């Protein structure tokens, strides 16, 4: 499913070297708050009563069912970070200055990315850095000949420490424009700051990290009074190669085009001074040209395609070690990637909460226990169909304490990863199918508080190429999570997420675009329930026309 119309994400080198491009100063302007806007999720224009018989030269702008960022009423200020075009792999380089008129403490900060592109273009991977901190990892939709527009909104309040000072801005959506691929990607990125009202119940200051740090040549130096430390890693397999489709990899001896010694098992690890400190299952991202069929994603992208969620690792058990004032080596690696093979990017931000009542926090790592990593594959050859069954898993428990101004606090982090998949394909890979489930469960017990996060990712898809050279892809993707918080012996309050995408699209392969006679349906339902209420939205499309937009909460 990569050889025919595979997703050709740009091979972006996120550790960009010499940066070129015009440096434009960011602009800041106070403005009155308008009613909350859902951006790409806003109320949609009326659709035709009858969808077209097949895809034409234009279709509905990209849209997702994800909830809009809730925006406070009251005073706000907006800053423009970048307004530019991407035609190649030259990063945009600009500058940022904090807003004037909204103070330096904010109840919320919202990033908005607006994009436009027309003609013909592949999906492209991009990032936005402020002061070296990655605030957005994104990918682009593939355009129609007549052109599309889309936008992404993200709550970036947790990066407030970075946003209180002048910073360099760096943005890149690597692109190729030539006689065939004509799409120039136009973007505008802004930040809107909502002023905090410290003494008001309505818009209080949020509990954001005191510091946001990045690694310096792989080294981390934390403040000596750090009492909570969380690393976030924007890990993505990309570049148009096999690691973009890591979940399809097979052992070297198996007859399939994407190979890895250990098969499809992937695990993103973080270590401190060479000691394993955290493990996580990567999300099986599907970009908007993925699974050989862009007609699946023209209007509704796969979950997370426009706003890649970082993996989070609670490193608080290591705080006693990290608080010694010296630099410590922090490394991120991806288990299962063949030696010497590129294809993964994993930039790191470190969020730090400090003890305001102490200039020095001491502590120690008291426990470190991991299971033997599990990774097995069973290959079953066949005359009509080949099959690979894969299973993997790993468990890590780390404990440590810190002596703070409010007493000794012990933190124990337990993380348990499991994965299962069944991969079926025919000779020549004209038929190619995968059914997989990845589970990532974490429990953090810190003092009297317990946080449980249970994530499950599912993928069930198949691509077929029939005797008439018509390619069809049918797929279901799921991003599901339950997050439970409890204090002491109190009842656990759960927030439950279910984001499910289904699609079915086909077209005549290996012919000019106007001869493809493509048809396709897609649907996304995003459900979120919490102690504060619920959100439930469902979208449906037929041949690029939005045919349903239902809200149930």
N, C-alpha and C positions, 0 to 999 in steps of 0.2 A: 504493500500500500504506500510505499515511498517511491517506487521506481517510475510510476506513470505521471501523476500530477502532484508529486509529493510537496509538502509544505516546505518552501524554500526560505526559511527565516535567515535573515542576514547574519553572517558570521561576525557578530559584534564582539570586539575585544573590549570587555567592560573595564579592564585595567588599561584604559587608553593612555598612550604615551603622549608624544608632543601634540598639544591641542592647537587647532587652528580655528579661524572663524572670527567674525566681528564681535567685539565685546560691547554690549549695550547696557547701559545703566538701567536697573529696574526702576519702575516708576511707582509711586505710592500716592493714593488719593483716598481721603475719607469719603464715605458715602452712606446714605441712609439705607437701612436694611429693607429689602423687599421681602415679600412672603417667601417661605422656603420653596426652592426650586428643585425638582427632581432631575434636572439635566436631561440625560438620555432617557430617563424614566418618566419624564413629564407626560402630561396628557397628550395623546397622539392625535394626529389629524385624521379625519374620517377616511376610511378605506373603501375601495371599490366593493360593491355588493358581490361581484363575481370576480375571483382572482383570474389572472391571465392563464392561458392554457399551458404556457411554458415561460421560463425566464426570458426577459427581453434585455434591453440595454440599460434599464434603470430599475431600482427596487427601493424598498423602504430603507431609510437610514438605520444603521445598527442601533440596537436597543437591548437592554438587559432587564431582567425581572428583579434584580437586586434592589434593596431599599435605598432611597436617597439618603444622603447624610442629613441628619436633623440639624437645623440651624437655629440658634437662638434669635429672638427678636432683639431690638435695641441697636446700639451703636456698633458699627463695623467699619473696617478699613480694608482696602484692596491694594495689593501689590502685584505688578506684572513681573514675572520671572523671566519669561522668554517669549518672543514672537518671531518665528523664523520658518525656513523651509529646509527640508532634508532631501538632498539629491544624491549624496554619496556618503562616505564614512568620515566626513569632517565633523567633529563635535561642535555644537554651539557653545560659546564661552561668553558669559556675561557676569553681571554682579547683582547682588541683592542688598538692600538696606531695609531695616525694620520700618514698619509703618509709623506715621506720625498721627497722633490724635486718639490712639486706642490703648495707650499705656504699654507696659512690657509684661503684663500678665493677662492671659486670654482664657475665656471659658471654652473656646473652640477655635481651631484653625483648619480651614478647608482648602485643599488643593483642588483646582479644576484644570483639566487638560481638554482643550478643544482642538479637533483635527478635521482636515478636509483633504480629499484626494480624489482624482478622477483619472479615467483611462484604464491602463492595465498595469498591475503591480502585484508582487507577492506580498505575503504577510511579513512584517518586519518587527524585530525585537528592539526595545528601547529602554532608556533609563533617564532619570533626572536626579542630579546630585546638588545639594546645597551645602557648602562648606565641607565637601567630601562625604557627607551623609547621604545615603541613598534614601530618597523619600518616595520614589515611585519606580516600579518595574512594570512595563507594559508591553503589549504587542498591538499591532494595527490590524484593522479589517482590510480585506481585499476590496478594491473599488469596483463600481460599475463604470461602463464607458461614459455615462452622463455625469458621474460624480456622486460622492456621498459625504456626509458630515457626521461626526460622532463626538461624544465627550465622556470624560471620566471624572468622577468626584471621589475624593478620599479624605477622611479625617486624619490629619497629620499633627494633631495637638501634642502628641508625645514627643515631637521634635522641637518643642518650644525653646529649649535651651539653645539650640543652634540658631533659631530665628531671632534671638535677642541682639545679635551683633551683625555687622556688615560681613557678607560672605561671598565667595566666588560661586557662580552657578555654572554647571556643566550639564549639557543634555545631548543625547545622541539617539537617533533612530536611524541606524545604518540602512542605506538605500542604494539602489542602482537605477539610474535613469539612462535609457538609450533608445534606439529606434523601435525596439520591441516593448520594453517595459517603460511606459511613459509617465507613470504616476509620480508626481512630485508631492511629497507629504508636507502639508502646511499645518503648523501647530501654534497654539497660544497657551501658555501656562500661567496661571494666576494663583495667588494666595489671598483668602479673605479671613481677616482676623476679627473675632467677636470679643469685645471688651469684657473683662471679668468684673463682677461686682462682688467684692470679697464679703460684704456684710449682708448681701441679699440672698435669700433662699432660692430665688429663681435662676440666677446665672452665677453660681459660685465658681471660684477657681477650681480647675480640675487637678486631680492628683497625678501630675505628670512627673517624669523623671527629673532629677536635679541636673543631671549631666547626660549628654549624648556624645559618645566617643566613637572614634574609628581606629582601626589598627594602623600602626606606623611600621611598615615593612614586617607585618606579622606580629608586632609586639603591642601589648596593651599595658598602660599604666593608669591605674584607677586612683581617685582621691583616697586618702588614708582613712577617711571616715565613711567609706561606702558600706552600707548595711544590706542592700539588695542589689543584685546585678543580673541583668537579663540580656542575652545576646540574641539578635535576630539576623537571620541569614536569608537573603533573597536568592535561593538556589533554583536554577533553571537549567535543564538540558536543552540545548538549542544548536543553531548553526546549520540546520538542514541535513546533518549527518545522522548516524544511527542513535546517538545519545538523545536526540530529540524524541525518539521512539524507544526509549530504553526498555520499556515493558515488553517489547517484542524480541529482545535479544535471545539468542540461543547459544549453547556451548559450541566450541570451535568445531567439533566433529559432526555437528548436525547440519544437514543441507538447507541452509537458509541464508539470506544475504546479509543480515545483521548478526554479528557474532561477538560474544564476550565469554571469557573462560568460565565464569560462574553463572551464565545465563542472565535472566532479567532482574535478579535481586539488586536493588539499590537502597542505600542507607546513607544519609548525610550525617557525618560525625563532626563534633567539635572537641578539640583537646586543649588542655592548659598545661604548658610545660611538658608536653609529651604524654600526659595522662588523659585518658578518655573522660570527657566531662559531660557529654550529652549526645543523644542519638535521636534521629527523626526520620520518618518516612517522607520522601518527596511527594508532592502532589503530581499526579499524571497529567500535566498540562497538555491541552490540545490547542494549537494555534489555528488561525482562521483559514489555513490552506490544508489542514491536517486530514489524515485518513483518505488521501487521494481525491478529496471531494470538497472544493470550496463552496459548492452550492448548499452544503449543510449549514454554513456559518455566515452567509452574507448578511443576514439580518440579526439573528440571535447567535452570539458567540458561545463557545463552551465556557463553563464556569471558570472564573478567574483569569480569562484570557486578557482582559483589558486592565486588570488590577491584580497583579501577582501577589499573593499573600506570603509574607516571609515566615520561615520556620523560626520558632522561638525556643530558646534554651534557658532555663533558670540556672544560673551559675552561682547562686547565693551560697551553696555549700563551700565554694572556693573563695568566698570573700575574705576570710581570715588570711589566706595565703596571698591574695591579690592586694591586700591593704598594706603591704610592707613598704610601699613607696618605690619599688623597683619595677622595671618593665618585665613582663612575662610573655612568653611565646604562646600565641593562640593560633591554632591551625584548623582549617575546615577541609575535609576530604569526603569523597563520595565512594563508598564501597561498591565494588562491582565494575567500575570503569576499567576497560583494558589498559594496561600499562602504556604510558606514552600517548594515549588517545585524548584529544581535546573534546570539547562539547559541553562542558559544564561551567557555569559562572556562579560564584558564591560570595558576593560582597557581604561584609559584616558591619552592623551597627551594634554598639553596646550601650544599653540604657542603665543608668546608675541612680539609685536613691541614696542620699546621704543622711547620716545621723546629725541633725541640727544641734543636738546637745552635747556633741563630743567632737574633738578635733582628730581623734584616733580611735578606730575600732579594731580590736584584736579578735582573734578566733582561731579555728583550726578545722581541717577536714578530718572527720572522725570515722567515716565509713565509705567504702567503695567496693561494690560487688556487681559483677556482670555475669550473665549466662554465656555459655559457649554459643557463638553465633550459629544459627541454623540456615542452611542453604542447600536445597537438593532439587535436582531435575530428573525427570524420567522421560526419555524420548521413545516414542512408539512409531516406527516407520510404517508406511502403508502404500499400497499401489495407487489408491485414489486420494489418500489424504495422510499427511504427516501430523503428528501431535506431540506437544511438549507440555508436560505438567510440572509446575514449579511451586515450591514452597520455601518460605524463608521467615526468619524471625530473630529477635535479639531483645534482651532485657537488661536494664542498667538501673542500679540504685546507688545514689550518692547522698551522704549526710555530712553536715558540718554545723558549726555554731559561730555566732558573733557575740561579743560582749559590748552592748550598746549602753547609752545613757538611760535607757528604760529597761535594762536588765539583759540577761542572756537569752538569745533567741536561737533555737535549733531549727534547721530546715532540712527536710529529707525529700529528695526528688526521685520518683520511681517512674521509669518509662518502659513501655512494653510494645514492641513492634511485631506484627505478623503480616504475612502476605501469601496469597494463593492465586494461581492463574493457570488457565488452560489455553494454549495457543494451537490453532489448527490451520494448515495451509496445504495447497496443492503444489505439484511441480510447476515451476515457473511463477509461482506465487500470484496467479490470477485470482485465486480465491484465498483469502487471508482473514482470519478471525481470532479474536481474543476475548476471553471472559476473565476478569481479575477483580480481586478485592484486596485493599490495603488497609490495615488497622494500625492506629497510632494512639495509644492510651497513656496518659500521664497523670500522676497524682503528686501534688506539692503540699506537704504539711509544714507550715512555718508557724511556730508558736502555737496559738490556739486556732489558727485558721487553716482550712483545708480547701484546696482548689483541685477539682478533677476535670480533665479535658479528654473526651473520648472522640476521636475522629475516625471516620471510615470513608474511603474513596472507592467507587465502583466504576467499572468500565465493561461494557458488553457490546462489542461491535463486530461487523463483518463487511468486507469488501469483496465483490464478485465481478468478474468480467465475462460476459456470455459470448456465445458464438457470433453474435452480431456486433461484437466490440462495444457493447453498452456496459458502462461501469456503474455499479450501484453500491451505495454504502448505507447501512442501517446501523444506528448506534444509540446507546443510552449511556449517559455519564451521570454520576452522583457525587455530590460533596455533602457529607452529613457529619454533624457534630453535636455533642452534648457537653455543656459546661456547667458544672455544679459547684457552688460555693457554700461553705458552712463555717460558722464560728463556734468553737467549743462543742458542746453537745447539742447545739441547735440544729434545726432541720435544714437539709441541703436545698438551696434554691437553684433550680435547673433552668438553663436556657438551651433550647433545642433548635437546630438548623437543619433544613433539608432543601438542597438546591439540586434539582434534577432536570437534565436536558435529554430530549429524545429527537432523533432526526432520521429522515429517509429521503435520499436524493439519488438521481441517476442522470446520466448524460452519455452521448456518443463520444467515445474516447478517440484521441489522435486525429481530430478533425479541427478545422478553424472554429473559432468561437461561435460564429453565426450559424454553424451547422450542428451544434451540439444538441439542440432540442432538449434542454435540461428541464427537469421538473424536480420539485422537492418540497417536503414539509418539515417543519421544525416546531418544537414546543419547549418552553421552560416554565417550571413552577418553582417559586422560591417561597418557602414557609419558615417562619421564625416565631417561636413562642417563648415567652419569658415571664417572670413575675410582674413585669410592667405592662404586658399586653401581648398582641400578636401582629404579625404582618404576613399577608398571603397574596401573592400576585402570580398570575399565569398569563403567558404570551403564547400565541400560535401564529404561524405563517404558512402560506401556500404560494409557491412560485415567487417568493420575494415580497408578497403583499401581506401586511399584518392583518390577520383575520380575527384575532381575539386579544383582548386586554382586560382580564377579569381581576377584580380585587375583592377579597372575601373578608378582610378584617377592617 
